[in-house]
Amino acid sequence: MKLKWTSKPWVKILMHVIFWLVLFSLPSLLRPSRGSNPAPPEHSGFLYSYLVNCTTWIVLFYINAYILIPKYFLQHKYRQYIFLLVPLLMILFIIHTASYLLLVPERSFKISGFVFFYFFPSLLFVISSTAWTMFRDKLSTDRLSKEKETENLKTELAFLRSQVSPHFMFNVLNNMVALARKKSDLLEPSLIKLSSLLRYMLYETDEDKVLLEKEIDYLQSYIDLQQQRFGNKVKVIVCMSDFDASYFIEPMLLIPFVENAFKHGTGLPQPSEINIELKAHDNLLQFVVSNSYQHNSLEIKDKTSGIGLQNVKRRLNLLYPNRHDLQIVDKENRYVV
């Protein structure tokens, strides 16, 4: 689970404050203890001068990180970057020198020592702020790239889901035509079933997830329509009652397997049989669809054959990468998914 509170501005500010406090407290924490010996008189002056020095380094760090690097260095304006950085270092050095002369007047002042002990740490802070800025920008770029990839995946999933509906409706309408030609009394209840299917497709599939129970009702309505069409020509065995009612699933993820079973497991010389079984417990869904199949069947497939299966394979790879197992077995005149 992502800790969203860590991205809040006040948390970031607090983390920066803690970092600087720890960093600039290290000299005093690592310094050997004086025991009961009193601090020298100029100790407080040194402390105030050190705080001023630390403040100048913090200012240098953030000016370089938020102004100079983004506006000049990353824009390949290296000359302007140097022309602005050097005066900034000089101004901060003058502030530090003035604070030392005012706060620690007892000590002698040597400009060469000050230059050495100020500019080398300053250079380190410039390098550190540059590296931190580039690292921060890299994280931001990666995050935006990830968000873009996620949006692209959502768009692709929406497209794949939209492909399911026309393909499925094409098959169902063919079933209606067959019943109308037979002038069957089953046409009216079939239309009612079709109405419930359309309601599901129009109002439920826009959601990212739906209750597994609704998806199963949708499957059952489709199976009922197919059974009305084929009657006793196809033996259909359905067992989809063993599931946890609180589970959610991607809408229309399972229907292509059932569609293919009826499409390719019917119209065979020998009696046809379709078995559909679903179980869902302990965060694991098991769905098995098997149908009779004949390799040398003279069935002529239409141009849309296979769209549903390839579609659902792609959706599974997008939605459940490395968290699903799809097995397809074609053996002994049985096609099992």
DAMOLIN-V426819 format. One record per pair of residues at least 6 apart in sequence whose C-alpha atoms are under 8 Angstrom apart, sorted by the first residue. I is the first residue (numbers start at 1). J is the second residue. If there is no record, write none. Layout:
i=<I I>
j=<J J>
This chain:
i=<5 6 24 42 42 45 45 46 46 46 48 49 49 49 49 49 52 52 53 56 56 56 57 57 60 60 60 60 60 60 61 61 61 61 62 64 64 64 64 65 65 65 65 66 68 68 68 69 69 69 72 72 72 73 89 89 93 97 101 153 157 157 160 160 161 163 164 164 164 164 165 167 167 167 168 168 172 172 175 175 175 176 176 176 178 179 179 179 180 186 190 190 193 193 193 194 194 196 197 197 197 200 204 204 205 205 207 208 208 209 209 209 209 210 210 210 210 211 211 211 211 211 212 212 212 212 212 213 213 215 215 215 216 219 219 219 226 227 227 233 233 234 234 234 234 234 235 235 235 235 236 236 236 236 237 237 237 237 238 238 238 239 239 239 240 240 240 240 241 241 242 242 242 243 243 243 243 244 244 253 253 254 256 256 256 257 257 257 257 258 258 260 260 261 261 261 261 262 262 264 264 265 265 265 265 265 265 266 266 268 268 268 272 272 273 273 274 274 274 274 275 275 275 275 276 276 276 276 277 277 277 277 278 278 278 278 279 279 279 280 288 288 289 289 290 290 290 290 291 291 291 292 292 292 293 293 293 294 294 295 316 326 327 327 328 328 328 329 329 329 330>
j=<11 12 54 104 106 103 104 100 103 104 103 96 99 100 103 104 96 99 96 92 95 96 122 125 88 89 92 122 125 126 125 126 128 129 129 85 126 129 130 129 130 132 133 133 81 84 85 81 130 133 78 80 81 81 119 122 118 114 109 318 315 318 311 315 252 311 252 256 308 311 201 304 307 308 256 259 194 225 225 226 229 187 190 191 229 186 187 229 187 228 225 228 221 222 225 221 225 221 218 221 222 218 210 251 251 252 251 250 251 248 249 250 251 248 249 250 251 245 246 247 248 249 245 246 247 248 249 245 247 249 251 252 240 254 255 258 262 234 236 271 272 266 271 272 273 274 271 272 273 274 273 274 275 276 273 274 275 276 275 276 277 276 277 278 276 277 278 279 278 279 278 279 280 278 279 280 281 280 281 312 315 312 308 309 312 289 308 309 337 276 289 308 309 274 289 290 291 274 291 291 293 272 273 274 291 292 293 272 292 293 294 297 291 292 291 292 289 290 291 292 288 289 290 291 287 288 289 290 286 287 288 289 285 286 287 288 285 286 287 286 336 337 336 337 334 335 336 337 334 335 336 333 334 335 333 334 335 333 334 333 324 337 336 337 335 336 337 335 336 337 336>
